[in-house]
Amino acid sequence: MKNRALVFCFSALVSAGIVACGDDSATSAAETPSSESVLVSSSSQFSSSHLCEGAQCGAEAFSSSSAEIQGSSETAKVPEPVEGASSSEKIETSSESVVESSSSIASEVSSSSEVPESSSDEDDGDGGKCTACDSYTAADPELTENGGKGSVTTYGSITAKETSLGGACNYGQTNMQYYAAIHVNVSPGDNKGPWQGGLACGGCVRVMAKTPDGWKKVTVRITDRCPDADCGVDLGGAPASDIMGIQVGRYYGEWEFVSCEGVDGVWGDSTSLFVKDGANDFWSVIQVRNPRDMVKSITIKGIDTRDYHELKMFDGAENFWAVPEAVLQTDNRYYVIATYRTGDEDKWKIKGSDLTVPEANLYLYEHRE
């Protein structure tokens, strides 16, 4: 009997211990995420095979895995660390903060405002510095949106710095020191350069060239066309000296058309309409001298009549525009309107017979309305 009693007591104690252990595990389960929850919350970092076991890894389980991952990630997001949260939740919150932080840094680095601009398509990170700068290999010039790039050369004396004699633009003797010739062709004989029979005349070009000291710039007025096939811009004496110093030669450069307004050295006189020698009541051609930009068109509009004429470039001399005979044989008043590359205009108020006087220089400031 005594032994039976001992066995009974021992059995009761064991049962009570099991029940107590069961209660503790239940309490722990309520407070601690299950292994399944932890597995699902971390599944976004692993393959979908970690979401199931055995038969559950069939096509149906795999197709629903993305939805489970999305749901678990939304549930797992904790805006602030919660006191008493499990270590896995704290780690996940920390990793989200790191991801957000790194993405904002990446956004700042990729911002265009943080990227330094190159001074040239051909800069190559050298700041425009070069060695043997005066020995650039001759090549056909290239056109860009508002200019070109290629060889920058010089003509005339860089020490005497002569003023322009007008060149192929037929300006005659001028007082301007900053002048240049521009290329006629892109490939030999194609006539695709900016010269275009003299349409480039009077336009100003900002030229930038590589030198041993880096990029150097100068602005010049176009008064001539290039004499050789590989020329891009051929500088007069003064601007060549500014870029090349005493080491003249063929340099690599780039150029773009700009307004002449406010630019020193490119003005030989005030803006005027010039009438070519030989003009009379039956024939006359005119040009704009010292324009504020490249001349794109010239029109004559009647004031006393309804006449309207769009002038054409004269074939016999570059940079001249032919005046209709009907305008020349009258003292009726007209507007002569020069429209520039930029769309700006200058307007002269004259009589038709004013355009018959050989070598007349009709200054804009004297013939404004």
C-alpha angles and dihedrals in degrees: 000000000000090000092048090052091052092050091050093051093048091051091051092051092050091050092050090050092052092050090049091050090049091053092051093051091049091052090048092050092054093052101037126061111251120247088251092056091048090048093051094045091053095042093092087073095050140045122285091252088079091066097070146018134224114332092006089071092074125118093277094055092045093050092054096045095090091054091049091048092051092048093048093048091052091049092047096054109108116185093203132016109267120219110250094018117148120262092248091058091049091050092049093049090049093050091051090053091051091050092049091046094049092048092053090050090050089051092053093048093050093050111120091222090066095052113091114233119239114234091225144011087243096044095110088188093291097113090235093297118140144163123233084017093167092061102065110159112256113248140154112281119249126225121231130187094277105008137343149253137234135076123017112193138160142231130191127029119317090198101049093040095206121201119248121277091204099257122204089336086074096227092140121210111355138176096229119118099183107070139126147179121248129211121269098198140035094200117018111287098358095113090215096128123105095263094085098174093312101318089123090059115120094014118127123231128198107217124199121187137181115247137167087266094049130257117353125189138203134168120223139175119239110241101151147025125249116265099210137053098242096048119117102170122355110201128213119235103274098047091042089055091051091057106028103030106198094328099090121180142098112325132182111249149156130218141189134190114251138168117278093217113119094006116132121225098021097087119087094172141331121307111277147160109246122202115211121239113264094043117149141152091292104038136030138151126192141192137191112245122202093006119182089238143352111310112238100176144352123212132182117212124187121239097182092032138030094250117141124180132179106205123225126215113263116246096210098061130022120244096021129115124211118238118215114249091233090065094050097055098062143060091222115132122251142179114232107201123194113195117200135211090264093052093252118132142212118202130201124194109211145143119257091241091059088075093060096067111101114239093000112163108208105194117212094224090058096047104043117121 
